[in-house]
């Protein structure tokens, strides 16, 4: 059998190699490049700039509103409101150009030490580069609504000022890095949808602000194909490249056709060889099993006849017992031959059912009487419950053979229970025959296989016991031929086989 599978695997492997060779020969690498849409770049630059301007405008409006509150005579909770503006580290009030009240936030998370805010020529800053220096007299001529910005030398802080009232100026000290981080985070969140649409369309673009990538994703290993922008805002883009393979389909189809022919020939040869092998194995296995099983009763008959002949004159009673065992073995041999012939008919022409007028009770009781000597010798008590329904149309031979096989199994495999129950009853239009025992039972793992041909109920109990292993399989086929069925009934206390056949009264 291994050679058959080896041939199939080899054939399929050759077919696979033919297909792979065809795929390699017909494949052609190719790369398509699609240029960048310049208008799309311009639109994205405008999108980023608009978002930044909108954020700055909203922030300035918030600071202007806070400046109005600070310029009041009694401002409330200024420090708490200052913390709501990212990067704002302090606020300074000037009236008529002179410094007034100030609020400075110390210990802000992830921030630098606030820079100094000084007026030129009034105070010398400790660190000139970090200080925000207000030119002398700058706020003296400021009118209502004016605003501006003063940067320090190192570019870390700046002062944004606004005049909420005539003669009053509020200057906010702002840390540039913190403000820009918050602004860029807001721009990323707001512009993500626009760049997502671009990515879904297949474009690869990155938007930047002052050299920091804000939106999109690019190709780190490739140089951008195009860049456009205004001032600190720019958008870089990469050409779309699609790499793949093209095929010469005529070559590929030719290889596939050749592979199909090779595989088809291999499969046809495999199934033909496997069918021949299975038929040969089945014949050999069947002959071996039958030869072995028929040899057991023949050996027993020869032995008992020899013993009976020796004790015929000196011990006639013992000779009679030996002859009785010979009779049992002859009966058993006859049933085994009947099972074998029935199994053979099943394969050729099917099992035929022939109904005759008979009393099922008499048919079954006759089978019990055939087994009575063997059952008594094994001390098996028989409980027989006939139905007493009289004659009806039943296949007497099939009924007898089924009951004989069931009782034979009890005698051989369930004698430890010391009890056999056989009952007949009428259930509606069906005749039911039950054969029960209280032996060791059938393992759960084998309950589904007891009706398979050549299956033994108990491997440990089968040693030294004659039988072809066809009894239950033949019995179920006979039940089906009679229009009924044979089932193994679930019961926790005993093993029950139930034969159900349609009842036809005479």
DOSE-518464 format. One line per field, with one value per residue (C-alpha): residue number from 0; residue in three letters; x, y, z. Coordinates in pm, whole numbers. Layout:
# residues N
seq [NUM	...] .
type [Ala	...] .
xx [X	...] .
yy [Y	...] .
zz [Z	...] .
***
This chain:
# residues 506
seq [0	1	2	3	4	5	6	7	8	9	10	11	12	13	14	15	16	17	18	19	20	21	22	23	24	25	26	27	28	29	30	31	32	33	34	35	36	37	38	39	40	41	42	43	44	45	46	47	48	49	50	51	52	53	54	55	56	57	58	59	60	61	62	63	64	65	66	67	68	69	70	71	72	73	74	75	76	77	78	79	80	81	82	83	84	85	86	87	88	89	90	91	92	93	94	95	96	97	98	99	100	101	102	103	104	105	106	107	108	109	110	111	112	113	114	115	116	117	118	119	120	121	122	123	124	125	126	127	128	129	130	131	132	133	134	135	136	137	138	139	140	141	142	143	144	145	146	147	148	149	150	151	152	153	154	155	156	157	158	159	160	161	162	163	164	165	166	167	168	169	170	171	172	173	174	175	176	177	178	179	180	181	182	183	184	185	186	187	188	189	190	191	192	193	194	195	196	197	198	199	200	201	202	203	204	205	206	207	208	209	210	211	212	213	214	215	216	217	218	219	220	221	222	223	224	225	226	227	228	229	230	231	232	233	234	235	236	237	238	239	240	241	242	243	244	245	246	247	248	249	250	251	252	253	254	255	256	257	258	259	260	261	262	263	264	265	266	267	268	269	270	271	272	273	274	275	276	277	278	279	280	281	282	283	284	285	286	287	288	289	290	291	292	293	294	295	296	297	298	299	300	301	302	303	304	305	306	307	308	309	310	311	312	313	314	315	316	317	318	319	320	321	322	323	324	325	326	327	328	329	330	331	332	333	334	335	336	337	338	339	340	341	342	343	344	345	346	347	348	349	350	351	352	353	354	355	356	357	358	359	360	361	362	363	364	365	366	367	368	369	370	371	372	373	374	375	376	377	378	379	380	381	382	383	384	385	386	387	388	389	390	391	392	393	394	395	396	397	398	399	400	401	402	403	404	405	406	407	408	409	410	411	412	413	414	415	416	417	418	419	420	421	422	423	424	425	426	427	428	429	430	431	432	433	434	435	436	437	438	439	440	441	442	443	444	445	446	447	448	449	450	451	452	453	454	455	456	457	458	459	460	461	462	463	464	465	466	467	468	469	470	471	472	473	474	475	476	477	478	479	480	481	482	483	484	485	486	487	488	489	490	491	492	493	494	495	496	497	498	499	500	501	502	503	504	505] .
type [Unk	Unk	Unk	Unk	Unk	Unk	Unk	Unk	Unk	Unk	Unk	Unk	Unk	Unk	Unk	Unk	Unk	Unk	Unk	Unk	Unk	Unk	Unk	Unk	Unk	Unk	Unk	Unk	Unk	Unk	Unk	Unk	Unk	Unk	Unk	Unk	Unk	Unk	Unk	Unk	Unk	Unk	Unk	Unk	Unk	Unk	Unk	Unk	Unk	Unk	Unk	Unk	Unk	Unk	Unk	Unk	Unk	Unk	Unk	Unk	Unk	Unk	Unk	Unk	Unk	Unk	Unk	Unk	Unk	Unk	Unk	Unk	Unk	Unk	Unk	Unk	Unk	Unk	Unk	Unk	Unk	Unk	Unk	Unk	Unk	Unk	Unk	Unk	Unk	Unk	Unk	Unk	Unk	Unk	Unk	Unk	Unk	Unk	Unk	Unk	Unk	Unk	Unk	Unk	Unk	Unk	Unk	Unk	Unk	Unk	Unk	Unk	Unk	Unk	Unk	Unk	Unk	Unk	Unk	Unk	Unk	Unk	Unk	Unk	Unk	Unk	Unk	Unk	Unk	Unk	Unk	Unk	Unk	Unk	Unk	Unk	Unk	Unk	Unk	Unk	Unk	Unk	Unk	Unk	Unk	Unk	Unk	Unk	Unk	Unk	Unk	Unk	Unk	Unk	Unk	Unk	Unk	Unk	Unk	Unk	Unk	Unk	Unk	Unk	Unk	Unk	Unk	Unk	Unk	Unk	Unk	Unk	Unk	Unk	Unk	Unk	Unk	Unk	Unk	Unk	Unk	Unk	Unk	Unk	Unk	Unk	Unk	Unk	Unk	Unk	Unk	Unk	Unk	Unk	Unk	Unk	Unk	Unk	Unk	Unk	Unk	Unk	Unk	Unk	Unk	Unk	Unk	Unk	Unk	Unk	Unk	Unk	Unk	Unk	Unk	Unk	Unk	Unk	Unk	Unk	Unk	Unk	Unk	Unk	Unk	Unk	Unk	Unk	Unk	Unk	Unk	Unk	Unk	Unk	Unk	Unk	Unk	Unk	Unk	Unk	Unk	Unk	Unk	Unk	Unk	Unk	Unk	Unk	Unk	Unk	Unk	Unk	Unk	Unk	Unk	Unk	Unk	Unk	Unk	Unk	Unk	Unk	Unk	Unk	Unk	Unk	Unk	Unk	Unk	Unk	Unk	Unk	Unk	Unk	Unk	Unk	Unk	Unk	Unk	Unk	Unk	Unk	Unk	Unk	Unk	Unk	Unk	Unk	Unk	Unk	Unk	Unk	Unk	Unk	Unk	Unk	Unk	Unk	Unk	Unk	Unk	Unk	Unk	Unk	Unk	Unk	Unk	Unk	Unk	Unk	Unk	Unk	Unk	Unk	Unk	Unk	Unk	Unk	Unk	Unk	Unk	Unk	Unk	Unk	Unk	Unk	Unk	Unk	Unk	Unk	Unk	Unk	Unk	Unk	Unk	Unk	Unk	Unk	Unk	Unk	Unk	Unk	Unk	Unk	Unk	Unk	Unk	Unk	Unk	Unk	Unk	Unk	Unk	Unk	Unk	Unk	Unk	Unk	Unk	Unk	Unk	Unk	Unk	Unk	Unk	Unk	Unk	Unk	Unk	Unk	Unk	Unk	Unk	Unk	Unk	Unk	Unk	Unk	Unk	Unk	Unk	Unk	Unk	Unk	Unk	Unk	Unk	Unk	Unk	Unk	Unk	Unk	Unk	Unk	Unk	Unk	Unk	Unk	Unk	Unk	Unk	Unk	Unk	Unk	Unk	Unk	Unk	Unk	Unk	Unk	Unk	Unk	Unk	Unk	Unk	Unk	Unk	Unk	Unk	Unk	Unk	Unk	Unk	Unk	Unk	Unk	Unk	Unk	Unk	Unk	Unk	Unk	Unk	Unk	Unk	Unk	Unk	Unk	Unk	Unk	Unk	Unk	Unk	Unk	Unk	Unk	Unk	Unk	Unk	Unk	Unk	Unk	Unk	Unk	Unk	Unk	Unk	Unk	Unk	Unk	Unk	Unk	Unk	Unk	Unk	Unk	Unk	Unk	Unk	Unk	Unk	Unk	Unk	Unk	Unk	Unk	Unk	Unk	Unk	Unk	Unk	Unk	Unk	Unk	Unk	Unk	Unk	Unk	Unk	Unk	Unk	Unk	Unk	Unk	Unk	Unk	Unk	Unk	Unk	Unk	Unk	Unk	Unk	Unk	Unk	Unk] .
xx [0	292	416	76	82	446	353	65	283	554	304	154	501	594	270	352	703	563	331	612	838	564	509	880	911	606	666	783	867	728	705	446	513	234	331	236	-74	67	-276	-330	-6	-117	-455	-287	-55	-360	-531	-242	-208	-581	-573	-278	-438	-767	-589	-395	-709	-900	-609	-577	-950	-924	-629	-808	-1108	-877	-703	-1038	-1085	-727	-774	-1070	-1015	-1056	-965	-1066	-891	-639	-389	-651	-755	-393	-337	-599	-370	-86	256	138	368	255	54	164	-64	64	-132	-24	308	394	415	125	8	162	81	359	301	583	647	454	499	767	837	1143	1188	981	1186	1211	988	1160	1120	1426	1643	1433	1587	1882	1787	1992	2017	1976	1922	1626	1458	1161	1263	989	1123	1107	782	630	301	258	94	-99	-471	-764	-759	-392	-180	173	451	799	1048	1350	1694	1719	1367	1244	982	785	548	211	36	-311	-479	-826	-889	-751	-428	-411	-194	-183	129	122	455	446	686	727	804	505	269	391	359	-4	-74	80	-118	-439	-339	-264	-604	-793	-602	-587	-903	-772	-443	-625	-824	-499	-343	-652	-625	-275	-79	216	254	395	300	562	567	906	1078	867	651	292	69	94	358	643	913	1220	1433	1337	1376	1057	958	810	782	580	499	479	708	728	465	548	420	646	515	649	560	335	524	349	574	440	463	309	255	277	-50	3	312	134	-176	43	224	-105	-255	47	33	-338	-274	9	-192	-502	-307	-155	-495	-652	-364	-376	-749	-727	-438	-598	-927	-741	-534	-841	-1028	-730	-677	-1045	-1048	-733	-851	-1194	-1053	-798	-1058	-1310	-1046	-923	-1268	-1400	-1096	-1187	-1519	-1372	-1086	-1332	-1545	-1244	-1123	-1465	-1529	-1193	-1266	-1617	-1487	-1240	-1501	-1795	-1778	-1621	-1799	-2107	-2239	-1915	-1925	-2278	-2163	-1884	-2126	-2357	-2066	-2006	-2370	-2333	-2022	-2201	-2486	-2242	-2050	-2371	-2460	-2109	-2136	-2480	-2335	-2051	-2290	-2520	-2222	-2122	-2476	-2481	-2192	-2328	-2705	-2818	-3001	-3350	-3633	-3893	-4195	-4379	-4663	-4518	-4536	-4242	-4253	-4191	-3906	-3730	-3793	-3642	-3323	-3314	-3346	-3050	-2839	-2980	-2711	-2430	-2603	-2660	-2300	-2196	-2461	-2649	-3008	-3256	-3559	-3791	-4103	-4307	-4579	-4841	-4973	-5010	-4910	-4812	-4614	-4245	-3917	-3860	-3509	-3387	-3554	-3395	-3052	-3065	-3173	-2914	-2635	-2746	-2770	-2440	-2272	-2418	-2287	-1938	-1883	-2131	-2137	-2000	-2344	-2503	-2828	-2994	-3322	-3523	-3859	-4108	-4372	-4601	-4563	-4833	-4770	-4418	-4286	-4001	-3755	-3512	-3203	-3045	-2753	-2577	-2223	-1928	-2100	-1964	-1708	-1840	-1561	-1677	-2054	-2054	-1849	-2024	-2218	-1906	-1798	-1531	-1565	-1529	-1730	-1463	-1106	-1002	-1295	-1257	-940	-1007	-1367	-1475	-1663	-1618	-1705	-1989	-2281	-2400	-2323	-2524	-2803	-2846	-2849	-3112	-3323	-3304	-3401	-3713	-3801	-3694	-3384	-3149	-3028	-2808	-3026	-2866	-2910	-2686	-2756	-2744	-2664	-2978	-3009	-3355	-3487	-3784	-3964	-4300	-4573	-4810	-5073	-5177] .
yy [0	232	203	315	631	693	687	932	1172	1156	1230	1526	1657	1647	1836	2099	2142	2189	2465	2636	2621	2770	3050	3133	3132	3350	3612	3961	4227	4578	4912	5184	5543	5800	6166	6392	6611	6966	7119	6871	6985	7348	7260	7079	7375	7600	7343	7345	7725	7767	7535	7722	8061	7938	7808	8133	8343	8139	8168	8546	8592	8398	8608	8930	8822	8748	9088	9265	9082	9159	9532	9551	9703	9369	9082	8735	8396	8514	8237	7966	8109	8150	7775	7714	7868	7638	7796	8112	8158	8498	8819	9184	9490	9835	10158	10474	10308	10220	9859	9752	9420	9093	8723	8466	8088	7891	7515	7453	7093	7043	7418	7635	7892	8194	8462	8815	9090	9427	9781	9919	10154	10081	9747	9543	9177	8897	8712	8950	8673	8521	8843	8997	9366	9627	9933	10252	10444	10177	10154	10534	10598	10270	10304	10072	9746	9753	9438	9320	9079	9118	8829	8760	8714	8332	8275	8070	8320	8607	8867	8912	9233	9376	9704	9624	9982	10320	10364	9998	9720	9353	9157	8774	8591	8286	7989	7925	7550	7453	7672	7525	7166	7225	7407	7125	6862	7055	7085	6712	6626	6866	6790	6412	6358	6558	6366	6034	6100	6165	5841	5641	5785	5641	5966	5975	6321	6483	6828	7023	7336	7498	7174	6951	6684	6743	6528	6229	5963	5950	5716	5747	5558	5773	6139	6335	6391	6736	6999	7315	7561	7916	8039	7795	7558	7302	6973	6706	6434	6113	5959	5656	5342	5012	4710	4378	4112	4051	3709	3550	3366	3138	2992	2967	2800	2553	2458	2427	2206	1977	1960	1870	1589	1447	1475	1323	1023	978	992	746	504	555	486	185	37	118	-47	-358	-361	-323	-598	-832	-743	-792	-1134	-1245	-1106	-1263	-1604	-1591	-1496	-1754	-2026	-1950	-1925	-2238	-2428	-2380	-2572	-2839	-2891	-2909	-3163	-3381	-3374	-3458	-3737	-3892	-3872	-4008	-4308	-4394	-4384	-4527	-4873	-4796	-4465	-4432	-4138	-3940	-4040	-3903	-3569	-3550	-3623	-3351	-3104	-3227	-3155	-2801	-2740	-2872	-2628	-2347	-2436	-2436	-2087	-1959	-2097	-1935	-1597	-1630	-1715	-1426	-1188	-1318	-1269	-914	-825	-1002	-979	-837	-1007	-1123	-1152	-1432	-1410	-1723	-1794	-1883	-1815	-1588	-1732	-2086	-1967	-1788	-2061	-2313	-2108	-2086	-2464	-2509	-2303	-2438	-2706	-2458	-2192	-2437	-2548	-2183	-2145	-1874	-1831	-1781	-1553	-1602	-1384	-1479	-1249	-1512	-1327	-1636	-1680	-1393	-1332	-1317	-1417	-1709	-1790	-1432	-1395	-1721	-1618	-1276	-1419	-1699	-1444	-1230	-1524	-1662	-1332	-1354	-1712	-1621	-1272	-1208	-1532	-1349	-1191	-1538	-1410	-1394	-1220	-1273	-1103	-1044	-771	-592	-213	-75	-234	-351	-671	-607	-871	-787	-986	-866	-964	-840	-917	-682	-462	-285	-6	336	374	59	104	280	-1	-316	-351	-331	-653	-857	-639	-821	-692	-761	-816	-958	-1195	-1305	-1504	-1874	-1806	-1905	-1661	-1472	-1129	-1105	-1180	-829	-691	-970	-932	-563	-634	-907	-666	-405	-671	-747	-376	-323	-233	-366	-121	-120	37	265	117	165	-180	-419	-463	-462	-536	-458	-600	-414	-554	-460	-701	-861	-1093	-1396] .
zz [0	73	-284	-413	-201	-292	-661	-602	-402	-667	-945	-756	-677	-1046	-1128	-866	-1002	-1353	-1228	-1035	-1337	-1553	-1299	-1293	-1672	-1729	-1458	-1564	-1300	-1353	-1168	-1236	-1124	-1083	-1050	-759	-781	-732	-669	-391	-227	-241	-90	200	267	285	510	761	752	807	1109	1263	1207	1352	1662	1707	1662	1918	2161	2113	2165	2490	2609	2513	2721	3015	2968	3012	3343	3461	3390	3631	3974	4152	3916	4039	4006	3745	3821	3773	3436	3325	3364	3094	2830	2721	2764	2950	3253	3379	3328	3389	3413	3304	3359	3180	3094	3456	3589	3807	3944	3814	3831	3778	3761	3924	3921	3600	3475	3204	3184	3220	3495	3380	3209	3347	3215	3254	3119	2945	3160	3471	3567	3448	3381	3532	3200	2908	2649	2839	2947	2769	2753	2698	2513	2720	2672	2451	2641	2694	2359	2324	2249	2315	2116	2014	2050	1973	2054	2209	2170	2388	2237	2270	2135	2434	2558	2418	2556	2388	2493	2449	2553	2691	2814	2724	2918	3029	2880	2980	2881	2887	2924	2693	2673	2301	2303	2518	2314	1986	2115	2208	1880	1672	1866	1788	1421	1403	1548	1321	1001	1038	833	537	528	581	264	80	209	111	-239	-261	-220	21	177	492	625	826	1043	1106	1006	1235	1068	1175	952	719	663	412	284	504	252	-49	-134	-187	-546	-484	-208	-187	91	222	498	787	644	378	234	88	-147	-300	-635	-615	-713	-769	-811	-927	-1190	-1529	-1672	-2014	-1969	-2267	-2096	-1764	-1910	-2097	-1774	-1585	-1856	-1850	-1469	-1477	-1725	-1512	-1190	-1353	-1480	-1135	-962	-1204	-1151	-773	-733	-962	-766	-430	-530	-645	-325	-100	-283	-254	113	192	29	208	542	507	413	696	955	843	819	1169	1326	1158	1277	1645	1645	1415	1660	1952	1762	1680	2040	2189	1937	2023	2397	2344	2145	2424	2701	2501	2669	3007	3078	2854	3055	2994	2629	2606	2751	2497	2214	2345	2319	1966	1888	2028	1819	1509	1575	1636	1320	1122	1244	1168	815	784	893	645	362	458	458	115	-23	109	-118	-429	-445	-114	172	78	334	307	534	642	881	1219	1591	1693	2046	1914	1687	1974	2234	1989	1975	2355	2383	2149	2385	2711	2771	2712	2925	3211	3196	3242	3519	3327	3443	3157	3198	2899	2851	2540	2408	2324	2018	1802	1442	1213	894	994	832	1069	942	981	1322	1438	1311	1479	1817	1785	1728	2024	2267	2136	2229	2582	2620	2495	2635	2920	3118	3423	3475	3523	3372	3029	2963	2644	2600	2319	2314	2071	2046	1818	1479	1566	1717	1963	2082	2362	2459	2785	3007	3319	3211	3200	2944	2637	2676	2574	2323	2138	2152	1816	1651	1776	1448	1229	1053	1237	1550	1885	2182	2442	2327	2664	2674	2314	2361	2306	2198	1847	1628	1303	1441	1189	1421	1509	1162	996	1254	1180	802	857	1064	787	527	737	733	1094	1292	1561	1826	2136	2408	2667	3015	3323	3472	3178	2810	2596	2224	2085	1755	1606	1299	1144	1252	996	1132	936] .
***
